[in-house]
Amino acid sequence: DGKSCVIQGPVPSNLDASRNVDDEKTFSVPSAEILFSLGTPVMLHGLKKAAHLNGEIGDVRDYCKLSDRCVVHLEEKNLKPVKVKHENLRIVFDLPDPKNLD
């Protein structure tokens, strides 16, 4: 819903090991409390004035205190960096394999 981030873990350090979901805990963190550190991979969403950028992926490179927005450099090289409100960013944890998008 974009209002909270749900985290479940721990994830085994050996990625070949199977996860025991019964031993994991689930945490819910309000999205407003998440701070984006530099380099965080994000996807833009919910933009109204620049709706054509919704779905674009990039990473946080700076924070502008004056406008209270994150500066995001987008993967698409022909797009300029954009300043985006916190609520219009979603953390990208795993990029889908383009071959499996069909």
SULUR-V85404 format. One record per residue. PSI is psi in whole degrees, 0 to 359 (NA if undefined). OMEGA is omega in whole degrees, 0 to 359 (999 if undefined). BURIAL is I if it has 24 or more other ideal C-beta (glycine too) atoms within 12 Angstrom, else O. Layout:
BEGIN
PSI|OMEGA|BURIAL  PSI|OMEGA|BURIAL
END
This chain:
BEGIN
353|179|O  354|182|O  347|178|O  158|177|O  124|181|O  127|182|O  133|178|O  136|181|O  183|11|O  157|175|O  135|182|O  142|180|O  331|175|O  106|186|O  346|177|O  343|180|O  149|178|O  149|179|O  142|174|O  93|185|O  331|180|O  334|180|O  355|183|O  156|176|O  151|178|O  131|178|O  143|175|O  125|182|O  128|177|O  133|182|O  325|181|O  341|181|O  357|180|O  127|177|I  130|180|O  115|178|I  162|180|O  134|179|O  354|180|O  125|176|I  133|185|I  161|172|I  137|178|I  139|177|I  156|175|I  13|178|O  138|180|O  311|182|O  334|179|O  52|184|O  333|179|O  345|180|O  351|179|I  133|181|O  348|179|O  145|181|I  142|178|I  198|177|I  150|181|I  126|182|I  341|183|O  170|175|O  130|180|O  107|180|O  323|183|O  317|181|O  356|182|O  48|181|O  153|175|I  141|174|I  119|184|I  127|172|I  126|185|I  151|179|I  323|180|O  111|189|O  333|182|O  0|178|O  137|179|O  157|174|O  148|182|O  151|173|I  124|188|I  139|175|I  148|180|I  316|184|I  351|179|I  18|178|I  141|172|I  134|179|I  135|177|I  112|181|O  327|184|O  123|179|O  135|179|O  149|175|O  120|183|O  334|180|O  336|183|O  13|183|O  353|181|O  NA|999|O
END
